[in-house]
Amino acid sequence: MTGFLHLPFLFTLASKAWHIVWTRKRETRLARRHLYNIEKQNGGKFPADLFQKIAVSYGIYVPVVVEGFCKLHARKLLPIEKKRFMYYFICSSLFDYFVDEVHMPFDKMQHLAFYPESTLPASFEETVFLEAHQWLLQQVNDREGYIHCSKELFLAQQQSALQFQKNIPASAVLDITFRKGGYAVQLGSYYIEDEVPQIERQIWFQLGVLIQLINDLFDVWKDAPQEIRSSVLAVQDIRRYAEIFEHQVEILWQFIEQHPAAPITKQDFLFHIAGTLSFGYIAIHQLSQLQGGKPHLPPYAIAHRKDWII
């Protein structure tokens, strides 16, 4: 009898999973077509891996994150909102490209990001970044708030370079992690067409905190050999990390409870984001088995890299 009671839940879960897979493929194709048009208009080419990163990131983010927040407004995602998020991933992916591949100094990055009108682009990538960034500035629902959020994100990204220092305390790493993930996702609240209450912006931020913690869990195998003090490697004890994660989930629930949307609408939103949060619990469970009864995670060894891959 219990099995029959679970059938509606399993059916809903399966249909949502299928919707995400189907939407991801559709939106990724849409992003690729748009990127091809940008290349044609500007007479240049994105590096192949950058092109793929923009398209795939956008394709995943729309059904997993953005559509969930549209549920809080009981509506579907609008075409103009899709375009804004596509441009967001153009800007964010190019930012990472400038920092990681071009090794652009942060003072030049700051000028490119916050003084675009007085910046002369020196490459195809800089031209596209400036065009996308300036277009988004004209589209946001709160320009002043958007600029403040962008500056806070830039500061957190700049400070993330401190995570290469072996002696940086775990508290400092967590602070950077929370702000970097939180502000990166909160930017999305400024691309929504509706009026966004402050509590909803806090929900965007808090979901970003959790997404960043989940990313760190899945990226340990890449961060450890580069000696990056991610949140997982700074905390070291996965049981303590689970407590931190659960506390951040509780904060998210409290914010959602305060949202003025109808209870059934908030329930639909909760169900939508539950799949994302479940990845965190899966990773914590696997790393807990790796740690076993010891007080800390074992030292990372390249020979056992597969044990760290979630």
DOZAVEX-292249 format. One record per residue: residue number from 1; residue in three letters; x, y, z of N, C-alpha, C in turn. Coordinates in steps of 0.2 Angstrom, whole numbers, plus 5000, padded with zeros to 4 digits. Layout:
# residues N
(r NUM,'ala',(X,Y,Z),(X,Y,Z),(X,Y,Z)) ...
END
This chain:
# residues 310
(r 1,'met',(5004,4994,5000),(5000,5000,5000),(5004,5006,5000)) (r 2,'thr',(5010,5006,5004),(5014,5012,5004),(5017,5014,4998)) (r 3,'gly',(5019,5009,4993),(5021,5010,4987),(5017,5014,4983)) (r 4,'phe',(5010,5013,4983),(5005,5016,4979),(5005,5024,4981)) (r 5,'leu',(5006,5025,4988),(5006,5032,4991),(5012,5036,4988)) (r 6,'his',(5017,5032,4986),(5023,5036,4984),(5023,5037,4976)) (r 7,'leu',(5018,5034,4973),(5018,5034,4965),(5017,5041,4963)) (r 8,'pro',(5012,5045,4966),(5011,5052,4963),(5018,5056,4964)) (r 9,'phe',(5021,5055,4970),(5027,5059,4971),(5033,5057,4966)) (r 10,'leu',(5033,5050,4965),(5038,5048,4960),(5037,5050,4953)) (r 11,'phe',(5030,5050,4951),(5028,5053,4944),(5030,5060,4943)) (r 12,'thr',(5029,5064,4949),(5030,5071,4948),(5038,5072,4948)) (r 13,'leu',(5042,5069,4952),(5049,5069,4952),(5052,5067,4945)) (r 14,'ala',(5049,5062,4942),(5051,5060,4935),(5050,5065,4930)) (r 15,'ser',(5044,5068,4930),(5042,5072,4925),(5046,5079,4926)) (r 16,'lys',(5048,5081,4932),(5052,5087,4933),(5059,5085,4930)) (r 17,'ala',(5061,5079,4931),(5068,5078,4929),(5068,5078,4921)) (r 18,'trp',(5063,5075,4918),(5062,5075,4911),(5062,5082,4908)) (r 19,'his',(5058,5086,4911),(5057,5093,4909),(5064,5097,4909)) (r 20,'ile',(5068,5095,4914),(5075,5099,4915),(5079,5096,4909)) (r 21,'val',(5079,5090,4908),(5084,5087,4903),(5082,5090,4896)) (r 22,'trp',(5075,5090,4895),(5073,5092,4888),(5074,5100,4887)) (r 23,'thr',(5073,5104,4893),(5074,5111,4892),(5081,5113,4892)) (r 24,'arg',(5085,5109,4895),(5092,5110,4895),(5095,5109,4888)) (r 25,'lys',(5093,5104,4884),(5095,5103,4877),(5092,5109,4873)) (r 26,'arg',(5086,5110,4874),(5083,5116,4869),(5087,5122,4871)) (r 27,'glu',(5088,5124,4877),(5091,5131,4878),(5098,5131,4876)) (r 28,'thr',(5101,5125,4877),(5109,5125,4875),(5109,5126,4867)) (r 29,'arg',(5105,5123,4863),(5104,5124,4856),(5103,5132,4855)) (r 30,'leu',(5098,5135,4858),(5097,5142,4857),(5103,5146,4859)) (r 31,'ala',(5106,5144,4864),(5112,5148,4866),(5118,5148,4860)) (r 32,'arg',(5119,5142,4858),(5124,5141,4853),(5122,5145,4846)) (r 33,'arg',(5116,5145,4844),(5114,5149,4839),(5115,5157,4840)) (r 34,'his',(5114,5159,4846),(5115,5166,4848),(5122,5167,4848)) (r 35,'leu',(5126,5163,4850),(5133,5164,4850),(5136,5164,4843)) (r 36,'tyr',(5134,5160,4839),(5136,5160,4832),(5134,5167,4829)) (r 37,'asn',(5129,5170,4830),(5127,5176,4828),(5131,5182,4830)) (r 38,'ile',(5133,5181,4837),(5138,5186,4840),(5144,5186,4836)) (r 39,'glu',(5147,5180,4835),(5153,5179,4832),(5153,5182,4825)) (r 40,'lys',(5147,5181,4821),(5146,5184,4814),(5146,5191,4815)) (r 41,'gln',(5142,5194,4819),(5142,5202,4820),(5148,5205,4822)) (r 42,'asn',(5152,5202,4826),(5158,5205,4828),(5165,5203,4824)) (r 43,'gly',(5164,5198,4820),(5170,5196,4816),(5175,5193,4820)) (r 44,'gly',(5173,5188,4824),(5178,5185,4828),(5175,5178,4830)) (r 45,'lys',(5179,5174,4834),(5177,5168,4837),(5179,5167,4844)) (r 46,'phe',(5174,5164,4848),(5176,5162,4854),(5180,5156,4854)) (r 47,'pro',(5185,5155,4859),(5188,5149,4860),(5183,5144,4861)) (r 48,'ala',(5185,5138,4858),(5180,5132,4858),(5177,5130,4865)) (r 49,'asp',(5182,5130,4870),(5179,5128,4877),(5175,5133,4880)) (r 50,'leu',(5177,5140,4878),(5173,5145,4881),(5166,5145,4878)) (r 51,'phe',(5166,5144,4872),(5159,5144,4868),(5155,5139,4871)) (r 52,'gln',(5158,5133,4872),(5154,5127,4875),(5152,5129,4883)) (r 53,'lys',(5156,5132,4886),(5155,5134,4893),(5149,5138,4894)) (r 54,'ile',(5149,5143,4890),(5143,5148,4890),(5137,5145,4888)) (r 55,'ala',(5137,5141,4883),(5130,5138,4880),(5128,5132,4886)) (r 56,'val',(5132,5128,4888),(5130,5123,4893),(5128,5126,4900)) (r 57,'ser',(5132,5131,4902),(5130,5134,4908),(5123,5137,4908)) (r 58,'tyr',(5122,5141,4903),(5116,5144,4902),(5110,5139,4901)) (r 59,'gly',(5111,5134,4897),(5106,5128,4896),(5104,5125,4903)) (r 60,'ile',(5109,5124,4907),(5108,5121,4914),(5104,5125,4919)) (r 61,'tyr',(5107,5132,4919),(5104,5137,4924),(5097,5138,4923)) (r 62,'val',(5095,5139,4917),(5088,5141,4915),(5083,5136,4919)) (r 63,'pro',(5083,5130,4917),(5078,5125,4920),(5079,5124,4928)) (r 64,'val',(5085,5124,4930),(5087,5122,4937),(5086,5128,4942)) (r 65,'val',(5088,5134,4940),(5087,5139,4944),(5082,5144,4942)) (r 66,'val',(5082,5147,4936),(5078,5153,4934),(5070,5151,4934)) (r 67,'glu',(5069,5145,4931),(5062,5143,4931),(5059,5142,4938)) (r 68,'gly',(5063,5140,4943),(5061,5139,4949),(5058,5146,4952)) (r 69,'phe',(5062,5151,4951),(5060,5158,4954),(5054,5161,4950)) (r 70,'cys',(5053,5159,4944),(5047,5161,4940),(5041,5157,4943)) (r 71,'lys',(5042,5152,4946),(5036,5148,4950),(5034,5152,4956)) (r 72,'leu',(5039,5156,4959),(5036,5160,4964),(5032,5166,4962)) (r 73,'his',(5032,5167,4956),(5027,5172,4953),(5022,5169,4949)) (r 74,'ala',(5021,5162,4949),(5016,5158,4946),(5016,5160,4938)) (r 75,'arg',(5021,5160,4935),(5022,5161,4928),(5028,5157,4925)) (r 76,'lys',(5028,5158,4918),(5034,5155,4915),(5039,5160,4913)) (r 77,'leu',(5045,5158,4911),(5050,5162,4909),(5049,5165,4903)) (r 78,'leu',(5050,5172,4903),(5049,5176,4896),(5055,5176,4892)) (r 79,'pro',(5054,5177,4885),(5060,5177,4881),(5065,5182,4882)) (r 80,'ile',(5062,5188,4884),(5067,5193,4886),(5072,5192,4892)) (r 81,'glu',(5069,5188,4897),(5072,5186,4902),(5078,5180,4900)) (r 82,'lys',(5076,5176,4896),(5081,5171,4893),(5087,5175,4890)) (r 83,'lys',(5085,5180,4886),(5091,5184,4883),(5095,5187,4888)) (r 84,'arg',(5092,5189,4894),(5096,5193,4899),(5101,5188,4902)) (r 85,'phe',(5098,5182,4904),(5102,5177,4907),(5108,5174,4902)) (r 86,'met',(5106,5174,4896),(5111,5172,4891),(5117,5177,4891)) (r 87,'tyr',(5115,5183,4891),(5121,5188,4892),(5124,5188,4898)) (r 88,'tyr',(5121,5186,4903),(5124,5186,4910),(5130,5180,4910)) (r 89,'phe',(5128,5175,4906),(5133,5169,4906),(5139,5171,4901)) (r 90,'ile',(5137,5175,4896),(5143,5178,4892),(5147,5182,4896)) (r 91,'cys',(5145,5186,4900),(5149,5191,4904),(5153,5187,4910)) (r 92,'ser',(5149,5182,4913),(5152,5179,4919),(5158,5174,4916)) (r 93,'ser',(5156,5171,4910),(5161,5166,4907),(5167,5170,4905)) (r 94,'leu',(5166,5175,4902),(5172,5180,4899),(5176,5182,4905)) (r 95,'phe',(5173,5184,4911),(5176,5186,4916),(5181,5181,4919)) (r 96,'asp',(5179,5175,4919),(5183,5169,4921),(5189,5168,4916)) (r 97,'tyr',(5187,5169,4910),(5192,5168,4904),(5197,5173,4905)) (r 98,'phe',(5195,5180,4906),(5200,5185,4907),(5205,5184,4913)) (r 99,'val',(5202,5181,4918),(5206,5180,4925),(5210,5174,4924)) (r 100,'asp',(5208,5168,4922),(5211,5162,4922),(5215,5161,4916)) (r 101,'glu',(5213,5163,4910),(5217,5161,4904),(5221,5167,4901)) (r 102,'val',(5218,5173,4901),(5222,5179,4899),(5226,5182,4904)) (r 103,'his',(5225,5180,4911),(5228,5183,4917),(5228,5191,4917)) (r 104,'met',(5222,5193,4915),(5221,5200,4915),(5221,5203,4923)) (r 105,'pro',(5225,5208,4924),(5225,5211,4931),(5219,5213,4933)) (r 106,'phe',(5217,5213,4940),(5211,5214,4942),(5209,5222,4941)) (r 107,'asp',(5214,5226,4941),(5213,5233,4940),(5210,5234,4933)) (r 108,'lys',(5213,5231,4928),(5210,5231,4922),(5203,5228,4921)) (r 109,'met',(5202,5223,4924),(5196,5220,4925),(5190,5224,4928)) (r 110,'gln',(5192,5228,4933),(5188,5232,4936),(5186,5238,4932)) (r 111,'his',(5191,5241,4928),(5189,5246,4923),(5185,5243,4918)) (r 112,'leu',(5186,5237,4915),(5182,5234,4910),(5175,5233,4913)) (r 113,'ala',(5174,5232,4919),(5167,5230,4922),(5163,5236,4924)) (r 114,'phe',(5167,5241,4926),(5163,5247,4930),(5164,5253,4926)) (r 115,'tyr',(5168,5254,4921),(5169,5260,4917),(5169,5258,4910)) (r 116,'pro',(5164,5255,4907),(5164,5252,4901),(5164,5258,4895)) (r 117,'glu',(5161,5263,4897),(5160,5269,4892),(5167,5272,4891)) (r 118,'ser',(5172,5271,4895),(5179,5274,4894),(5184,5269,4892)) (r 119,'thr',(5182,5263,4890),(5186,5257,4889),(5186,5256,4882)) (r 120,'leu',(5192,5255,4879),(5193,5253,4872),(5195,5246,4871)) (r 121,'pro',(5190,5242,4869),(5192,5234,4869),(5198,5233,4864)) (r 122,'ala',(5202,5228,4867),(5208,5226,4863),(5207,5220,4860)) (r 123,'ser',(5202,5216,4860),(5201,5210,4857),(5193,5208,4856)) (r 124,'phe',(5192,5203,4852),(5185,5201,4851),(5181,5200,4858)) (r 125,'glu',(5185,5196,4862),(5182,5194,4869),(5180,5201,4873)) (r 126,'glu',(5184,5205,4873),(5183,5212,4876),(5177,5215,4873)) (r 127,'thr',(5177,5215,4867),(5171,5219,4863),(5165,5216,4865)) (r 128,'val',(5164,5209,4865),(5158,5206,4867),(5156,5207,4874)) (r 129,'phe',(5161,5207,4878),(5160,5208,4886),(5157,5215,4887)) (r 130,'leu',(5160,5220,4884),(5157,5226,4885),(5150,5227,4882)) (r 131,'glu',(5149,5225,4876),(5143,5225,4873),(5137,5222,4877)) (r 132,'ala',(5139,5216,4880),(5134,5212,4884),(5133,5215,4890)) (r 133,'his',(5138,5218,4893),(5138,5221,4900),(5134,5227,4899)) (r 134,'gln',(5135,5231,4894),(5131,5238,4894),(5124,5236,4892)) (r 135,'trp',(5123,5231,4888),(5116,5230,4886),(5112,5228,4893)) (r 136,'leu',(5115,5223,4897),(5112,5221,4903),(5110,5227,4908)) (r 137,'leu',(5115,5232,4908),(5114,5238,4912),(5108,5242,4911)) (r 138,'gln',(5106,5241,4904),(5099,5245,4902),(5093,5240,4903)) (r 139,'gln',(5094,5234,4905),(5089,5229,4906),(5086,5228,4913)) (r 140,'val',(5091,5229,4918),(5089,5227,4925),(5084,5231,4928)) (r 141,'asn',(5080,5227,4933),(5075,5230,4936),(5076,5235,4942)) (r 142,'asp',(5083,5235,4944),(5085,5240,4949),(5093,5241,4947)) (r 143,'arg',(5094,5247,4944),(5101,5248,4942),(5106,5249,4947)) (r 144,'glu',(5104,5253,4952),(5108,5254,4958),(5109,5248,4962)) (r 145,'gly',(5104,5244,4963),(5105,5238,4967),(5110,5233,4963)) (r 146,'tyr',(5109,5233,4956),(5113,5229,4952),(5120,5230,4952)) (r 147,'ile',(5122,5237,4952),(5129,5239,4952),(5132,5237,4959)) (r 148,'his',(5128,5238,4964),(5130,5236,4971),(5132,5229,4971)) (r 149,'cys',(5127,5225,4969),(5128,5218,4969),(5134,5216,4965)) (r 150,'ser',(5135,5219,4959),(5141,5217,4954),(5147,5219,4958)) (r 151,'lys',(5148,5225,4961),(5154,5227,4965),(5156,5222,4970)) (r 152,'glu',(5150,5220,4974),(5152,5215,4979),(5154,5208,4977)) (r 153,'leu',(5151,5206,4971),(5154,5200,4968),(5161,5201,4965)) (r 154,'phe',(5162,5206,4962),(5169,5207,4960),(5174,5207,4966)) (r 155,'leu',(5172,5210,4971),(5177,5210,4977),(5178,5203,4980)) (r 156,'ala',(5172,5199,4980),(5173,5192,4982),(5177,5188,4978)) (r 157,'gln',(5176,5189,4971),(5181,5185,4966),(5188,5187,4967)) (r 158,'gln',(5189,5194,4968),(5196,5196,4969),(5199,5193,4975)) (r 159,'gln',(5195,5193,4981),(5198,5190,4987),(5199,5182,4986)) (r 160,'ser',(5195,5179,4982),(5196,5172,4981),(5203,5170,4979)) (r 161,'ala',(5207,5175,4977),(5214,5173,4976),(5218,5171,4982)) (r 162,'leu',(5215,5174,4988),(5218,5172,4994),(5218,5165,4996)) (r 163,'gln',(5213,5161,4993),(5212,5154,4994),(5218,5150,4992)) (r 164,'phe',(5223,5153,4988),(5229,5149,4987),(5234,5150,4993)) (r 165,'gln',(5233,5153,4998),(5237,5154,5004),(5235,5148,5009)) (r 166,'lys',(5240,5145,5011),(5239,5139,5015),(5237,5140,5022)) (r 167,'asn',(5239,5146,5024),(5237,5148,5031),(5231,5152,5032)) (r 168,'ile',(5227,5153,5026),(5221,5157,5027),(5216,5153,5031)) (r 169,'pro',(5213,5156,5036),(5208,5152,5041),(5202,5150,5037)) (r 170,'ala',(5199,5145,5040),(5193,5142,5037),(5187,5147,5037)) (r 171,'ser',(5187,5151,5042),(5182,5156,5043),(5182,5161,5037)) (r 172,'ala',(5188,5163,5035),(5189,5168,5030),(5187,5165,5023)) (r 173,'val',(5189,5158,5022),(5187,5155,5016),(5180,5154,5015)) (r 174,'leu',(5176,5152,5021),(5169,5152,5021),(5166,5159,5019)) (r 175,'asp',(5168,5164,5022),(5166,5171,5020),(5166,5172,5013)) (r 176,'ile',(5172,5171,5010),(5173,5172,5003),(5168,5168,4999)) (r 177,'thr',(5168,5161,5001),(5163,5156,4997),(5156,5159,4997)) (r 178,'phe',(5154,5161,5003),(5147,5163,5004),(5145,5169,4999)) (r 179,'arg',(5150,5174,5000),(5149,5180,4996),(5149,5179,4988)) (r 180,'lys',(5154,5175,4986),(5155,5174,4979),(5149,5170,4976)) (r 181,'gly',(5147,5165,4979),(5141,5161,4977),(5135,5165,4978)) (r 182,'gly',(5134,5168,4983),(5128,5172,4984),(5127,5178,4980)) (r 183,'tyr',(5132,5182,4979),(5131,5188,4974),(5131,5185,4967)) (r 184,'ala',(5134,5180,4965),(5134,5178,4958),(5127,5176,4956)) (r 185,'val',(5123,5172,4961),(5116,5170,4959),(5112,5176,4960)) (r 186,'gln',(5113,5180,4965),(5108,5186,4967),(5108,5190,4961)) (r 187,'leu',(5113,5191,4957),(5113,5195,4951),(5107,5193,4946)) (r 188,'gly',(5105,5187,4946),(5099,5185,4942),(5093,5188,4944)) (r 189,'ser',(5092,5190,4951),(5086,5193,4953),(5085,5200,4949)) (r 190,'tyr',(5090,5203,4947),(5089,5209,4943),(5087,5208,4936)) (r 191,'tyr',(5087,5202,4933),(5085,5201,4926),(5078,5199,4926)) (r 192,'ile',(5075,5198,4931),(5068,5196,4931),(5063,5202,4930)) (r 193,'glu',(5058,5201,4926),(5053,5206,4924),(5049,5209,4929)) (r 194,'asp',(5047,5204,4934),(5043,5207,4939),(5046,5211,4944)) (r 195,'glu',(5042,5214,4948),(5045,5218,4954),(5047,5212,4959)) (r 196,'val',(5053,5213,4962),(5056,5208,4966),(5057,5211,4973)) (r 197,'pro',(5053,5208,4978),(5054,5210,4985),(5061,5208,4988)) (r 198,'gln',(5063,5212,4993),(5069,5211,4995),(5070,5204,4998)) (r 199,'ile',(5065,5201,5001),(5066,5194,5004),(5068,5189,4998)) (r 200,'glu',(5065,5191,4992),(5066,5186,4986),(5074,5187,4984)) (r 201,'arg',(5076,5193,4985),(5083,5194,4983),(5088,5190,4988)) (r 202,'gln',(5086,5190,4994),(5089,5186,4999),(5089,5178,4998)) (r 203,'ile',(5083,5176,4995),(5082,5169,4993),(5087,5167,4987)) (r 204,'trp',(5088,5172,4982),(5093,5171,4977),(5100,5170,4980)) (r 205,'phe',(5101,5175,4984),(5108,5175,4987),(5109,5168,4991)) (r 206,'gln',(5104,5166,4995),(5106,5160,4999),(5106,5154,4995)) (r 207,'leu',(5102,5154,4990),(5103,5148,4985),(5110,5148,4982)) (r 208,'gly',(5112,5154,4981),(5119,5154,4978),(5124,5152,4983)) (r 209,'val',(5123,5153,4989),(5128,5151,4994),(5128,5143,4994)) (r 210,'leu',(5122,5140,4994),(5122,5133,4994),(5125,5130,4987)) (r 211,'ile',(5123,5133,4982),(5126,5131,4975),(5134,5131,4975)) (r 212,'gln',(5137,5136,4978),(5144,5136,4979),(5147,5131,4983)) (r 213,'leu',(5143,5130,4989),(5146,5124,4993),(5145,5118,4990)) (r 214,'ile',(5140,5117,4986),(5139,5110,4982),(5145,5110,4976)) (r 215,'asn',(5146,5115,4973),(5152,5115,4968),(5158,5114,4971)) (r 216,'asp',(5160,5116,4977),(5166,5115,4981),(5166,5107,4982)) (r 217,'leu',(5161,5104,4984),(5161,5097,4986),(5162,5093,4979)) (r 218,'phe',(5160,5095,4974),(5161,5091,4968),(5168,5093,4964)) (r 219,'asp',(5171,5098,4967),(5177,5100,4963),(5183,5099,4968)) (r 220,'val',(5183,5095,4973),(5188,5094,4977),(5194,5091,4973)) (r 221,'trp',(5192,5086,4969),(5197,5082,4965),(5201,5087,4961)) (r 222,'lys',(5198,5093,4959),(5202,5098,4954),(5205,5103,4959)) (r 223,'asp',(5202,5105,4964),(5205,5110,4968),(5211,5108,4972)) (r 224,'ala',(5211,5102,4975),(5217,5099,4979),(5223,5099,4976)) (r 225,'pro',(5224,5096,4970),(5231,5096,4967),(5233,5103,4965)) (r 226,'gln',(5229,5108,4964),(5231,5115,4963),(5232,5119,4969)) (r 227,'glu',(5231,5115,4975),(5232,5118,4982),(5228,5124,4983)) (r 228,'ile',(5221,5124,4980),(5216,5129,4982),(5213,5127,4988)) (r 229,'arg',(5212,5132,4993),(5209,5131,4999),(5202,5132,4998)) (r 230,'ser',(5198,5127,4995),(5191,5128,4994),(5188,5127,5001)) (r 231,'ser',(5181,5128,5002),(5178,5127,5008),(5179,5120,5011)) (r 232,'val',(5178,5115,5007),(5179,5108,5009),(5186,5107,5012)) (r 233,'leu',(5191,5109,5008),(5198,5108,5010),(5200,5113,5016)) (r 234,'ala',(5197,5118,5017),(5198,5123,5023),(5195,5120,5029)) (r 235,'val',(5189,5117,5029),(5185,5114,5034),(5188,5108,5036)) (r 236,'gln',(5190,5103,5031),(5193,5097,5032),(5189,5091,5035)) (r 237,'asp',(5185,5093,5040),(5180,5088,5043),(5174,5088,5039)) (r 238,'ile',(5172,5083,5036),(5166,5083,5032),(5160,5083,5037)) (r 239,'arg',(5160,5080,5043),(5155,5081,5047),(5153,5088,5049)) (r 240,'arg',(5158,5092,5050),(5157,5099,5052),(5155,5102,5045)) (r 241,'tyr',(5157,5100,5040),(5155,5103,5033),(5147,5102,5032)) (r 242,'ala',(5145,5096,5034),(5138,5094,5034),(5134,5099,5038)) (r 243,'glu',(5136,5100,5044),(5133,5105,5049),(5132,5112,5046)) (r 244,'ile',(5138,5114,5043),(5138,5121,5039),(5132,5121,5034)) (r 245,'phe',(5132,5116,5030),(5128,5115,5024),(5121,5115,5027)) (r 246,'glu',(5119,5111,5032),(5112,5111,5034),(5110,5117,5037)) (r 247,'his',(5115,5121,5040),(5113,5127,5043),(5111,5132,5038)) (r 248,'gln',(5115,5132,5032),(5113,5137,5027),(5107,5135,5023)) (r 249,'val',(5105,5128,5023),(5098,5126,5021),(5093,5129,5025)) (r 250,'glu',(5094,5128,5032),(5089,5131,5036),(5088,5138,5035)) (r 251,'ile',(5093,5142,5034),(5092,5149,5033),(5088,5150,5026)) (r 252,'leu',(5089,5146,5021),(5085,5147,5015),(5078,5145,5016)) (r 253,'trp',(5076,5140,5020),(5069,5139,5022),(5066,5145,5026)) (r 254,'gln',(5070,5148,5030),(5067,5153,5034),(5065,5159,5029)) (r 255,'phe',(5070,5161,5024),(5068,5166,5019),(5062,5164,5015)) (r 256,'ile',(5062,5158,5013),(5056,5156,5009),(5049,5157,5013)) (r 257,'glu',(5049,5155,5019),(5043,5156,5023),(5041,5163,5024)) (r 258,'gln',(5046,5168,5023),(5044,5175,5024),(5042,5178,5017)) (r 259,'his',(5043,5174,5012),(5041,5177,5005),(5033,5177,5005)) (r 260,'pro',(5031,5183,5002),(5023,5184,5002),(5019,5180,4997)) (r 261,'ala',(5023,5175,4993),(5019,5171,4988),(5014,5166,4992)) (r 262,'ala',(5009,5163,4988),(5005,5159,4991),(5008,5152,4994)) (r 263,'pro',(5006,5149,4999),(5009,5143,5001),(5010,5138,4996)) (r 264,'ile',(5005,5137,4992),(5006,5131,4987),(5011,5133,4981)) (r 265,'thr',(5012,5140,4980),(5017,5142,4975),(5024,5141,4978)) (r 266,'lys',(5025,5142,4985),(5031,5141,4988),(5033,5134,4988)) (r 267,'gln',(5028,5130,4989),(5029,5123,4989),(5031,5120,4983)) (r 268,'asp',(5029,5123,4977),(5031,5121,4971),(5038,5123,4970)) (r 269,'phe',(5040,5129,4972),(5047,5132,4972),(5052,5127,4976)) (r 270,'leu',(5049,5125,4982),(5054,5121,4986),(5055,5114,4983)) (r 271,'phe',(5050,5111,4979),(5051,5105,4976),(5055,5106,4970)) (r 272,'his',(5055,5112,4967),(5059,5113,4961),(5067,5113,4963)) (r 273,'ile',(5068,5116,4969),(5075,5117,4971),(5078,5111,4975)) (r 274,'ala',(5073,5107,4977),(5076,5101,4981),(5081,5097,4977)) (r 275,'gly',(5080,5096,4971),(5084,5092,4967),(5091,5095,4967)) (r 276,'thr',(5092,5101,4966),(5099,5104,4967),(5102,5103,4973)) (r 277,'leu',(5098,5104,4979),(5101,5103,4985),(5103,5096,4987)) (r 278,'ser',(5099,5091,4984),(5100,5084,4985),(5107,5082,4982)) (r 279,'phe',(5110,5086,4977),(5117,5084,4975),(5122,5086,4981)) (r 280,'gly',(5121,5091,4985),(5125,5092,4991),(5125,5086,4996)) (r 281,'tyr',(5119,5084,4997),(5118,5078,5002),(5122,5072,4999)) (r 282,'ile',(5121,5071,4993),(5124,5065,4990),(5132,5065,4990)) (r 283,'ala',(5135,5071,4989),(5142,5072,4989),(5144,5072,4997)) (r 284,'ile',(5141,5075,5001),(5143,5074,5008),(5143,5067,5011)) (r 285,'his',(5138,5063,5009),(5137,5056,5010),(5144,5052,5008)) (r 286,'gln',(5145,5053,5001),(5151,5050,4999),(5158,5052,5002)) (r 287,'leu',(5159,5058,5003),(5165,5060,5007),(5165,5058,5014)) (r 288,'ser',(5159,5057,5017),(5159,5055,5024),(5161,5048,5024)) (r 289,'gln',(5160,5044,5019),(5162,5037,5019),(5170,5037,5018)) (r 290,'leu',(5172,5042,5014),(5179,5042,5013),(5183,5044,5019)) (r 291,'gln',(5180,5048,5023),(5183,5050,5030),(5183,5045,5035)) (r 292,'gly',(5177,5041,5035),(5176,5036,5039),(5176,5039,5047)) (r 293,'gly',(5179,5035,5051),(5178,5037,5058),(5184,5042,5060)) (r 294,'lys',(5188,5044,5055),(5193,5049,5057),(5191,5056,5058)) (r 295,'pro',(5195,5060,5062),(5193,5067,5063),(5193,5072,5057)) (r 296,'his',(5197,5070,5052),(5198,5074,5046),(5197,5070,5039)) (r 297,'leu',(5196,5073,5034),(5197,5069,5027),(5204,5067,5026)) (r 298,'pro',(5205,5062,5023),(5212,5060,5022),(5216,5065,5017)) (r 299,'pro',(5222,5065,5017),(5226,5069,5013),(5225,5067,5006)) (r 300,'tyr',(5224,5072,5001),(5223,5071,4994),(5229,5067,4991)) (r 301,'ala',(5228,5062,4987),(5233,5059,4984),(5231,5057,4977)) (r 302,'ile',(5235,5059,4972),(5233,5059,4965),(5232,5052,4963)) (r 303,'ala',(5235,5047,4966),(5234,5040,4965),(5227,5038,4967)) (r 304,'his',(5223,5041,4971),(5217,5040,4974),(5212,5045,4971)) (r 305,'arg',(5213,5048,4966),(5209,5054,4964),(5202,5052,4963)) (r 306,'lys',(5201,5046,4960),(5194,5043,4959),(5190,5043,4965)) (r 307,'asp',(5193,5042,4971),(5189,5042,4977),(5186,5049,4979)) (r 308,'trp',(5189,5054,4976),(5186,5061,4977),(5181,5063,4972)) (r 309,'ile',(5181,5060,4967),(5176,5062,4962),(5169,5060,4964)) (r 310,'ile',(5164,5064,4964),(5157,5063,4966),(5154,5060,4960)) 
END
